[in-house]
């Protein structure tokens, strides 16, 4: 969670990082919302963090939770499987959980320059937040008595309660004390552009498009006709007029949907019809809104165009023709033509014309800033015809969605800031993609959980303008969040990494052509760094050679592969001993002691585990420390070493490290030691010595070489200590010449420990479970070791040989003396 | 009645004459059989074949409907994969009598060797004398009747069917137990004996599966994989801890889908000596570069014809949903390449959709039969795969549905673990005879290939060459699978780059020339990787996972769970419904076209007109490891423009 809460900072774009791939939902979102992160955080129940992720780019987080047109959802990869992740509804859940009075820490202005923003709608508010968070003062002028613009005035309460808008704005204002909001300050009336240009360093025009367009047919200015925006503004202003029984809404956009559903809720109305000039596949309204309108009883008529309106019987007759659709035009929409002879009348008491909005400002027109019903605005830098006067939102580029308006707010803020900071040629604005690297939801049902819409409440006659949709309950939100594929996260495979996957997806896209193929090919040919990480060779750079044709495989599911081990007469069920646990809580140590005995293995440590009924190999630093009760004593060799006198039957051994190997082996041979422990960690005898990290694997081949040179290969068994994690690691050391291995940190983790700064922490471990869990781990590791042996065609793990191994790196080849895969000999 | 004298004609001619006579409805008599192998294999007509003497290996194998009467003894594998019909042996039968029996009746009047009825699925195998050890080893269904004594470990790891022993049972196999015998069963056996005129008065002991090993005891908790990068940098990282915690819960190795997840030397570590800027979008390479190739005519069979040197890697119906197999088949046809059945048998829909189809024969002989062999365009003997060489296939119970079990001929709902080795391939010499059986059964018309995971490739490839395979499919450790032990995935086998190098080295050592093509697979992701493999010496490449990803796979690596979120690696109808065959088939086909574009464009950009002109000279190694493995010059600072300059100069 280190993201700066400032979206226009392009350096925050992480889409080029080696392991980050902006997921389709984020790319589809005009403001680049970090959807995957906040969905992951919702699954994890981390609501404040989720809100941080949302609000970083979206000041209207609450509003969007209710009414965003959510272009992310159709882009969701799961949409083509069993249904998109319910991103919008999940967003709503965050603020519903946090509460309406949830506030973010304020970011105070620290710079002197001032910006005037006209219009406290989505575009203006977004820009105001960005500019204020950058440290500047903002005067935000709003023509109406309440801020919010179309979010407040254009969307009816049943879809978006007005207090949700107010909460968002209050949250922005409390977060950005540098914003001064001036209500009832319409441009040209109380506020003059020329004065603002004097008093402020930049002006941003975000006045919106709140004038409804007319139908453009005869009679469209009659008494029974109202435009959609005006209608919604009046309803949202609190009016509840009694309407005629039958209302016809003309248009097929979101305003039409809001208008028809609002009309349906007003007294007197019995029937609401929406007439749209194209077909059901072309209607621009969101499917979600269209469904809701239909569910509430609105009738949708397609392929109808009004050609004239006439007064009739105190109401109005809409003279209509049917339409026929042709080929798509330049704007991608299919052209339509009127079908001759298809005339009919649609009678009603009121026509609501929801056929588009326009921006109206006499003040701006007088300054020559208007271009028809929009402000002349350059998309390249959001500038207008006047220097340091910028424009954004519906007034600049025509009516659009809430989230598009916010995108324009961000973009305008970016260029305003560039102007404030004297950057003459800022890099072109692009939506920054960021990630909070949230872990994937570990939900066992993530593949199965079906999509669930937020509960649809519909039209309730006792409270017609009450919410039409409810929030998820916590469980549903958790489940719906679990459904996310998390396309943003790196995969579990280095080979099929997220970049590799996306590159294949890109090649398979329906619209992909030679230009894309060429780009993908060039990207693949580009230079890349050597992926090998620094450090010593590890077990991971060793592989086994399976039996195939030249050797017979052993059936690993069925045929026995022996793993019994004898160490200097000490019989063990498997070649795996246990160490560590000396500082573990008494209950854990006792449980481990029982498991060591029950699984037929032995324990290696300075002190015996409490009640240990299995062989104990004592680690000592000097002969005097030898305990007669130990089954074996293992002397840590420093310099010249003298093995202790053993009691009869007690085994004597040495612990050799990379630094002491030669001396230790010489001593072991001279004193006829019973066994030698090779300590690849260099710390055996200290608590959780394995935590030293990657062991020095070369110790084992070095030891074998020394003994072979002395003709003493069979003099004593070699026990490996260091870095063993799995049965495969063990099998590799057996193949290199060890007779057994010791698990230390791995056994601690198995018993329920967690890695802490100074050892293993058993605070969260269950003593009841510790024994069985360790036993299960030892069994698993032994079976893995056997499986490696069988795949190599061996029926006894001790028959593994160096020749069954290959190395995958030069450093492993050098350290282990094992030839690399693909090569005939070590060069 | 046609009489064939094996003293006069070779087996190949005899089998052809046999088929011709059978097609006319004539019965056949074979004289002087001299224990020749493969007598009557692949016969699919209801005629009678009398063998006057002894037959060798695989007598009556892969046949359907014929009645075989062998006067004397038979070698091993009598009635191999018999679908229906009968075989009566007057004397003794060697090992694996009735191996992979899929139906019909086999009667051995004398004794049988070891492993009688291994991996049989249905039908009746009667041994009138004694049966040696491991009778009914890994049988999935059907019945074995032994009138005499049975040897050690009878019914070892059987998962279905029943074994009736009239004599003494020396010992029970693992997971076998005595079962209840009903009077109806007893009557049915005696009716069967009467039908063949065999008198038996004794009582039977019935041996069935004890059900202790059919399923893994504990289910592994479902966990989405941590990003692979978690494992980098720190030794005791979160991935290691998670792995140990999981094993401490389940007490056994873990299982997942996909291939080796760790970073190993791979195609990205070698570079094409080509200036990326030369890759032009408006390339006309598709028209001017030859990508067509053939595979499989080394021994005169009808080769596979490929529009480019790319195949779909073998993946089973089972690991994958039927819908996915159909989409792959359709896409392969659209692209003019070859689809492969993988382990699970051939689906009729897959056969209908695929232009050319390779049919795989695996150790468990699941879904293996003569009819589908005849429908295939190529037969492939699977020895192992890159993801889990040394192990057989694994299919978790969730995916072993009724329909799937029927195609494979196995019981429903078991955690299916296929045998690791073929019942009748213990070594290179057995393999020769097996290949010969397949050639005899299909009239030498179909190419026969071998699929191997990469192990001791330098040696293994020589055996493949000497055993006469038409081509080899060789799979590096990055090759993916639907389910395998995580430890085997990461630690068993060598990388694809090393496999290519060793294979070519091995063939060079025996002066094999280039008459046995090798198809490489294991992490080939696009046309760029393909070109690198071809330049290193591959004859073609196969793509599996990449094709699945093109068709919607999101690389969550949960293939083994069976709930595949996109409907690929699942047999659950609700999940399979999520996979839109037509949409994904087109996506895969588009991806293959992009691969074609890349291979053609790169070949042209390197100045060639045929992909066969690509060579090692077109490559440099970017890492010391890749250089060491491939022997390519190590040039980490390789900069294509300099190369261009020297070229111009």
Contacts between the chains, C-beta under 8 A, distances in Angstrom:
chain1	res1	chain2	res2	distance
A	19	B	227	7.1
A	19	B	229	5.8
A	77	B	554	6.6
A	78	B	565	7.3
A	80	B	552	7.2
A	80	B	578	7.8
A	80	B	580	7.1
A	80	B	583	7.4
A	81	B	552	7.8
A	81	B	565	6.0
A	81	B	566	5.1
A	81	B	567	6.8
A	81	B	578	4.2
A	82	B	565	7.9
A	82	B	578	5.2
A	439	B	226	7.8
A	440	B	224	4.9
A	440	B	226	7.8
A	441	B	224	7.6
A	442	B	223	5.7
A	442	B	224	6.2
A	444	B	221	6.9
A	444	B	222	4.1
A	444	B	223	8.0
A	446	B	224	7.1
A	446	B	565	7.3
A	447	B	558	6.8
A	447	B	561	7.1
A	447	B	563	4.1
A	447	B	564	6.8
A	447	B	565	4.1
A	447	B	575	7.3
A	448	B	563	5.6
A	448	B	575	7.9
A	485	B	554	5.4
A	485	B	556	7.3
A	485	B	565	7.0
A	486	B	224	7.9
A	487	B	554	7.1
A	489	B	227	5.9
A	490	B	227	3.6
A	490	B	228	6.5
A	490	B	229	5.4
A	491	B	225	7.1
A	491	B	227	6.9
A	491	B	228	6.8
A	491	B	555	4.5
A	491	B	556	7.6
A	491	B	557	7.1
A	492	B	224	7.8
A	492	B	225	2.7
A	492	B	226	6.5
A	492	B	227	6.7
A	492	B	228	5.5
A	492	B	258	7.5
A	492	B	261	5.5
A	492	B	555	7.9
A	492	B	557	5.0
A	493	B	225	7.7
A	493	B	228	5.8
A	493	B	258	5.5
A	493	B	259	7.4
A	493	B	260	8.0
A	493	B	261	4.3
A	493	B	555	6.5
A	493	B	557	6.5
A	494	B	228	4.7
A	494	B	261	6.0
A	494	B	262	5.9
A	494	B	263	4.3
A	495	B	259	6.5
A	495	B	260	6.7
A	495	B	261	7.1
A	495	B	263	7.9
A	495	B	264	7.9
A	495	B	266	6.8
A	495	B	478	5.0
A	495	B	523	5.1
A	496	B	258	6.5
A	496	B	480	7.7
A	496	B	525	7.8
A	496	B	545	6.1
A	496	B	549	7.2
A	496	B	555	4.8
A	497	B	228	7.2
A	498	B	555	7.7
A	500	B	525	5.7
A	501	B	549	5.6
A	501	B	554	7.2
A	501	B	555	5.0
A	503	B	525	7.5
A	503	B	526	7.0
A	504	B	525	6.4
A	504	B	526	6.9
A	504	B	546	5.5
A	504	B	549	4.5
A	504	B	550	5.4
A	504	B	591	6.5
A	505	B	549	6.9
A	505	B	550	7.4
A	507	B	526	6.6
A	507	B	550	7.0
A	507	B	590	7.5
A	507	B	591	5.2
A	507	B	594	3.9
A	507	B	595	7.5
A	508	B	550	4.0
A	508	B	551	7.6
A	508	B	587	4.4
A	508	B	588	7.0
A	508	B	590	5.2
A	508	B	591	3.9
A	508	B	594	7.2
A	509	B	587	8.0
A	509	B	590	7.4
A	510	B	586	7.6
A	510	B	587	7.7
A	510	B	590	6.9
A	512	B	590	6.8
A	512	B	594	6.6
A	513	B	281	7.9
A	514	B	281	4.5
A	514	B	282	6.7
A	514	B	283	6.8
A	514	B	597	6.6
A	515	B	281	4.3
A	517	B	281	7.4
A	517	B	594	5.2
A	517	B	597	4.8
A	517	B	598	6.3
A	517	B	601	7.5
A	518	B	279	5.1
A	518	B	280	6.4
A	518	B	281	4.1
A	518	B	283	7.5
A	518	B	601	7.5
A	519	B	281	8.0
A	520	B	526	7.4
A	520	B	594	7.6
A	520	B	598	7.9
A	521	B	276	7.6
A	521	B	279	4.9
A	521	B	527	7.2
A	521	B	528	6.1
A	521	B	598	5.4
A	521	B	601	6.8
A	521	B	602	7.1
A	522	B	276	4.1
A	522	B	277	7.5
A	522	B	279	5.3
A	524	B	526	6.7
A	524	B	528	4.4
A	525	B	271	7.2
A	525	B	272	6.3
A	525	B	274	6.5
A	525	B	276	4.4
A	525	B	279	7.2
A	525	B	528	6.6
A	526	B	276	6.2
A	527	B	271	7.6
A	527	B	622	7.6
A	527	B	638	7.8
A	528	B	268	6.2
A	528	B	622	7.3
A	530	B	269	7.6
A	530	B	622	7.0
A	530	B	623	4.7
A	530	B	636	6.9
A	531	B	263	5.0
A	531	B	268	7.8
A	531	B	269	7.7
A	531	B	623	7.7
A	532	B	263	7.6
A	532	B	623	6.8
A	532	B	625	7.0
A	533	B	232	5.9
A	533	B	233	6.7
A	538	B	235	7.6
A	540	B	262	5.5
A	540	B	490	7.4
A	542	B	491	7.5
A	543	B	477	6.7
A	543	B	491	5.6
A	543	B	492	6.7
A	543	B	493	6.3
A	543	B	494	6.0
A	544	B	491	5.8
A	544	B	492	5.1
A	544	B	493	7.6
A	545	B	455	4.7
A	545	B	456	5.2
A	545	B	493	7.6
A	545	B	494	7.1
A	546	B	384	6.6
A	546	B	389	3.6
A	546	B	390	3.8
A	546	B	453	6.3
A	546	B	455	4.0
A	546	B	492	5.2
A	546	B	493	5.7
A	547	B	390	5.9
A	547	B	455	6.8
A	548	B	383	5.7
A	548	B	384	5.6
A	548	B	389	6.3
A	548	B	390	7.8
A	548	B	452	5.7
A	548	B	453	6.8
A	548	B	455	4.6
A	548	B	456	6.6
A	548	B	460	4.8
A	549	B	383	6.2
A	549	B	427	7.7
A	549	B	428	5.9
A	549	B	431	7.0
A	549	B	452	7.1
A	549	B	459	7.6
A	549	B	460	4.5
A	549	B	463	4.4
A	549	B	464	6.8
A	550	B	428	7.7
A	550	B	456	5.4
A	550	B	459	4.3
A	550	B	460	5.6
A	550	B	463	6.4
A	551	B	456	7.3
A	552	B	421	6.7
A	552	B	426	6.1
A	552	B	427	6.6
A	553	B	384	7.6
A	553	B	390	4.8
A	553	B	391	8.0
A	553	B	420	4.8
A	553	B	421	5.2
A	554	B	420	7.2
A	555	B	392	7.8
A	555	B	419	5.9
A	555	B	420	4.7
A	555	B	421	6.7
A	556	B	390	6.9
A	556	B	391	5.8
A	556	B	420	6.0
A	557	B	157	7.8
A	557	B	391	7.9
A	557	B	392	7.3
A	557	B	417	4.6
A	557	B	419	7.9
A	557	B	420	7.3
A	558	B	138	7.9
A	558	B	156	7.3
A	558	B	157	5.3
A	558	B	174	6.8
A	558	B	419	8.0
A	690	B	236	7.4
A	691	B	236	6.5
A	693	B	234	7.6
A	693	B	235	4.1
A	693	B	236	7.3
A	694	B	235	4.8
A	723	B	235	6.6
A	725	B	240	5.4
A	725	B	243	7.4
A	725	B	244	6.9
A	726	B	243	7.2
A	726	B	244	8.0
A	726	B	247	7.8
A	726	B	487	6.0
A	727	B	253	7.5
A	727	B	487	6.6
A	728	B	487	4.4
A	728	B	490	7.2
A	728	B	491	4.5
A	732	B	491	7.8
A	745	B	236	5.8
A	746	B	240	8.0
A	746	B	244	5.5
A	749	B	236	8.0
A	749	B	240	7.8
A	749	B	241	5.4
A	749	B	244	4.4
A	749	B	245	6.6
A	749	B	248	7.6
A	750	B	244	5.3
A	750	B	245	7.4
A	750	B	247	7.2
A	750	B	248	4.0
A	751	B	248	7.6
A	752	B	248	7.9
A	754	B	241	7.6
A	755	B	236	5.6
A	755	B	241	6.7
A	773	B	248	3.9
A	773	B	249	7.0
A	774	B	248	6.9
A	775	B	251	7.5
A	776	B	247	6.8
A	776	B	248	5.2
A	776	B	249	6.6
A	776	B	250	6.7
A	776	B	251	3.5
A	777	B	244	6.3
A	777	B	247	5.2
A	777	B	248	4.2
A	777	B	251	7.6
A	779	B	251	4.7
A	779	B	252	7.1
A	780	B	247	3.9
A	780	B	248	7.7
A	780	B	250	7.0
A	780	B	251	5.5
A	780	B	252	5.2
A	780	B	253	6.1
A	781	B	247	7.2
A	783	B	252	5.7
A	783	B	253	5.8
A	784	B	253	5.0
A	784	B	485	7.4
A	784	B	487	4.7
A	787	B	253	6.4
A	787	B	391	7.8
A	787	B	485	6.3
A	787	B	487	6.7
A	787	B	488	6.5
A	788	B	487	7.1
A	788	B	488	7.8
A	788	B	491	6.6
A	788	B	492	7.0
A	790	B	390	6.9
A	790	B	420	7.9
A	791	B	389	6.7
A	791	B	390	2.8
A	791	B	391	6.4
A	791	B	488	6.5
A	791	B	492	5.3
A	792	B	390	7.1
A	793	B	390	7.8
A	806	B	494	5.8
A	806	B	498	7.6
A	808	B	264	5.4
A	808	B	265	6.4
A	808	B	495	6.8
A	808	B	625	7.0
A	809	B	625	5.5
A	810	B	624	5.3
A	810	B	625	6.1
A	810	B	628	5.9
A	813	B	628	7.8
A	820	B	498	7.6
A	820	B	625	7.4
A	820	B	628	5.6
A	820	B	629	6.2
A	821	B	494	3.7
A	821	B	495	6.1
A	821	B	498	3.7
A	821	B	502	7.8
A	821	B	629	6.5
A	822	B	494	6.8
A	822	B	495	7.7
A	822	B	497	6.5
A	822	B	498	3.1
A	822	B	499	7.6
A	822	B	501	4.2
A	822	B	502	5.7
A	822	B	628	7.6
A	822	B	629	3.7
A	822	B	630	6.9
A	823	B	498	7.9
A	823	B	501	7.9
A	823	B	628	6.3
A	823	B	629	6.6
A	824	B	458	7.6
A	824	B	505	7.2
A	827	B	628	7.0
